[in-house]
């Protein structure tokens, strides 16, 4: 429930009471599903405009993104170099596949569910600019 520390027992109790109401829970889940679906679509479309494809999924909070064509060699060492470039040049911290036990270099995992639409829009603009620059330099 928290990225940085434990949630107090009082807060956990309050949240459990909020989520125990059927009407609230159903509305919350519906809204959450809609927001996650909308953000995934925004990301897939944004990356698609840059020529980058994502694995098709039917649920989840992240997407597997295919950046194999940006590797100068098909190695996990090169994947880490690409990750560093994306981090330092585009200001985006996406997860290299190796950190998620992916068996093939060049796949990255991007979490889209924990950001606002505006943040996602800015992220896609940065990614498109980075991709464009990479192709221009090749």
HELIX and SHEET records of a PDB file:
HELIX    1   1 UNK A    9  UNK A   20  1                                  12    
HELIX    2   2 UNK A   22  UNK A   49  1                                  28    
HELIX    3   3 UNK A   68  UNK A   70  5                                   3    
HELIX    4   4 UNK A   76  UNK A   85  1                                  10    
HELIX    5   5 UNK A   86  UNK A   90  3                                   5    
HELIX    6   6 UNK A   97  UNK A  100  5                                   4    
HELIX    7   7 UNK A  117  UNK A  137  1                                  21    
SHEET    1   A 3 UNK A  62  UNK A  66  0                                        
SHEET    2   A 3 UNK A 107  UNK A 111 -1                                        
SHEET    3   A 3 UNK A  95  UNK A  96 -1                                        
END                                                                             
